[in-house]
Amino acid sequence: MSAELTEDQIRADVMYRLLRKNCWGAKYLPVDTLVNWIGKQVKRDGKRVTRIIDDLHKEAYLLMHKRGETVSLNPARSKEITQFVERNIR
């Protein structure tokens, strides 16, 4: 069953999942895996999640590795990321 989540809630969920896996800097997670996990809970499946991941990368919250196939959190913005997740997590 898909829920209607706001953009900020999806952003927080993406970053929270990476935080739980401790994916900072050189430790990364495949984008496809992240999209599949979150796409099951969000309407319009993976297209919306993929767009949000791209936006987070453009805003320098996420770092892309291996030609954009993997992603990790930006350690230079760790304080901002943790504050954002704490504010917006369900």
Sequence and secondary structure as in RCSB ss.txt:
>XXXX:A:sequence
MSAELTEDQIRADVMYRLLRKNCWGAKYLPVDTLVNWIGKQVKRDGKRVTRIIDDLHKEAYLLMHKRGETVSLNP
ARSKEITQFVERNIR
>XXXX:A:secstr
  B   HHHHHHHHHHHHHHTT BTT  EEHHHHHHHHHTTBTTHHHHHHHHHHHHHHTTSEEEETTTTEEEE G
GGHHHHHHHHHHH  
